[in-house]
Amino acid sequence: MTRVLIADDQTLVRGGFRMILTKGGIEVVGEAANGLEAVAAARRLRPDVVLMDIRMPELDGLEATRRVLADRPSCRVVMLTTFDLDRYVYTALSAGASGFLLKDVTPEHLVASVRLVATGDALLSPSITRRLVERFARPGPEPTGVDELTPREREVLRLLGGGLSNAELAAHLHLSEATVKTHVARIFAKLGLRDRAQAVVFAYESGMVVPRGD
């Protein structure tokens, strides 16, 4: 069963989410009312997924996300907010979050989203992520790990940065989907990436894909 930690400064939000997730067959292992509590609780309770509010006292959700993932890279974080702003979404992805949800999400979508992220997938579609990084990414020097990629893996990562699905990658490269999945898994392992959303951000920030701008 997926283990979830809920971090939000509003008691009613935490209680409502706990009820929804529990009814959906997901175990809520704890709650936190601020960012510092979230970091401590994640370390102590070792959840699979943290639902993290962006705006919290003591420590905001973005910095709390960085600390949680630095301590437990295998954990998945989904950001919660009432603000549907691109800047928040991109900053959350850069911090290592695997997804982003508005607090008025339907119960069914909340449960499905937690289950999706727990499997290691990204909650945001690659095309949405691409739009965000094209607006906000600033390419820098080639980061550590890229030189370990084979030429084929570099090409796959570049295409991932363009938002292509596995099926589209397979068609473009004239490979089977199984082979593409193997390449993607190896890229993630070599670069320490958690999901496709992170891969898109990495591809842009490493300069493999050049943002078109607004």
Secondary structure, DSSP 8 states (H G I E B T S, - for coil): --EEEEE-S-HHHHHHHHHHHHHTT-EEEEEESSHHHHHHHHHHH--SEEEEESS-SSS-HHHHHHHHHHH-TT-EEEEEES---HHHHHHHHHHT-SEEEETT--HHHHHHHHHHHHTT--SS-HHHHHHHHHHH----S--TTGGGS-HHHHHHHHHHHTT--HHHHHHHHT--HHHHHHHHHHHHHHHT--SHHHHHHHHHHTTSS-----
